[in-house]
């Protein structure tokens, strides 16, 4: 009997750190605390998302889009296959 294995891998959304830093710079934002305040999240949440420890929630994405309407979320975030 032949067994078939299917590999299911998870897809996560992550932030591109370099592009996040460029966004901060373009808007004269000097610190992560200032960026977190502009987005409307606490600094710990921003840290966890930036470091890839947690995937950004839909609310986080909406807050980024609202705070920076000219920024493309497709440019700031990327999909990564895990597993």
N, C-alpha and C positions, 0 to 999 in steps of 0.2 A: 504494500500500500504506500502510495506516495503522499507525503505530507506537504502541504502548502503553507508557507509562512508569509504572513503579511506584516510588513513593518509599518506601524503607525507612528508617525512622529508628530510631535506637538509643534505648533507655530506660535511664536511669541513676538510681540512688538517691542522693540527696544529703541532708545533714543540714541542718536549719533552724537557722541560727546563733542567732537570737533565742531559740528554745526551748531550745537547748543552754545558753545563758547563764542562762536562767531556772531550768533544772535545777540548774546549778552553784550559783546563789544560794540556791535552796530547800534545798540540802543543805550550805550553809555551806562550799562549795568555793571557795577564793580564787584559785587559779591553774590554768592548763592543765596544769602538771606534776602537781599534786595530782589533777586529773581523770583524767589519763592513768594514774596509779598506781592509782586506784580502779577504772578499767576494766580495767587490766592490759595496756596497750599503751605503747609509748614515745611521748614527746612529739611526735616527728617524724611518726609515723603519725597521731596525733590532728590535728596541724596540716594534713597533706595531705588528710585526710577533711573537716575543717571548712572548708578553703578550696576544696574541690571539685576538687583536683588529682588525686585518686584516689577511686574509689567504695569505700565500705566493704565489706569482705569479709563473708562469712557469719559468720566467727569474730568479727569486730569487732562485728557486730550482736548476736551471742550474748553477748559480754562486756558490752555495754551493758545488755542485758536482765537479765543476772545481777547486775550491780552496782546496777541501779535497777529492781527487779522491779515497782514500782508505776507506773513510767513506761511510757507507751504508745509503742511503736516507731512506730506510725502517726502519732503526734503529733510525734515528733522527726525523722522522716525523711519525705521526699517523693519521688515519682517524677517525673522530668523527661525529656521527650522531646528528644533532641538530633539535629540534622541535618535 
